[in-house]
């Protein structure tokens, strides 16, 4: 279960990073 939670967190982190990068590319203000 610990490994599963870790993987879920990593996936969520990656998704957030991708969203931030896309926002920055579009010129929208991103989180600091």
KEKE-839559 format. One record per atom (N, C-alpha, C): x, y, z. Coordinates in steps of 0.02 Angstrom, whole numbers, padded with zeros to 5 digits, always signed. Layout:
# KEKE-839559
XYZ/...
# end
This chain:
# KEKE-839559
+00042-00060+00000/+00000+00000+00000/+00044+00063+00000/+00100+00059+00036/+00145+00117+00038/+00170+00134-00032/+00191+00081-00069/+00217+00093-00137/+00162+00123-00180/+00102+00097-00171/+00046+00122-00213/+00035+00197-00199/+00035+00216-00135/+00024+00286-00118/+00081+00329-00148/+00141+00303-00145/+00198+00340-00171/+00190+00351-00247/+00169+00298-00281/+00159+00304-00354/+00104+00354-00370/+00051+00352-00331/-00005+00398-00342/+00019+00470-00333/+00059+00481-00281/+00083+00548-00268/+00128+00571-00326/+00171+00526-00349/+00216+00543-00405/+00175+00561-00467/+00124+00522-00480/+00082+00535-00539/+00048+00603-00533/+00022+00617-00473/-00012+00681-00463/+00039+00738-00472/+00099+00728-00446/+00151+00779-00453/+00166+00792-00526/+00174+00738-00564/+00190+00746-00636/+00134+00782-00671/+00072+00763-00656/+00015+00796-00689/+00016+00871-00673/+00030+00888-00610/+00031+00958-00590/+00087+00994-00628/+00145+00961-00633/+00201+00993-00668/+00182+01005-00741/+00152+00956-00773/+00132+00964-00843/+00083+01021-00850/+00035+01025-00805/-00014+01080-00809/+00020+01147-00801/+00068+01150-00753/+00104+01214-00743/+00142+01233-00806/+00175+01184-00836/+00215+01199-00896/+00169+01223-00952/+00112+01190-00960/+00066+01210-01013/+00041+01281-01000/+00026+01296-00937/+00002+01364-00920/+00056+01415-00937/+00118+01399-00919/+00173+01446-00932/+00180+01457-01007/+00172+01403-01046/+00180+01409-01119/+00126+01455-01147/+00066+01452-01118/+00011+01493-01143/+00016+01565-01118/+00064+01577-01073/+00072+01645-01047/+00026+01660-00989/-00007+01609-00963/-00050+01622-00905/-00009+01622-00841/-00028+01661-00792/+00009+01663-00728/+00004+01595-00693/+00062+01567-00676/+00063+01502-00642/+00079+01510-00569/+00073+01454-00532/+00089+01457-00461/+00164+01466-00451/+00183+01500-00398/+00255+01511-00385/+00281+01453-00344/
# end
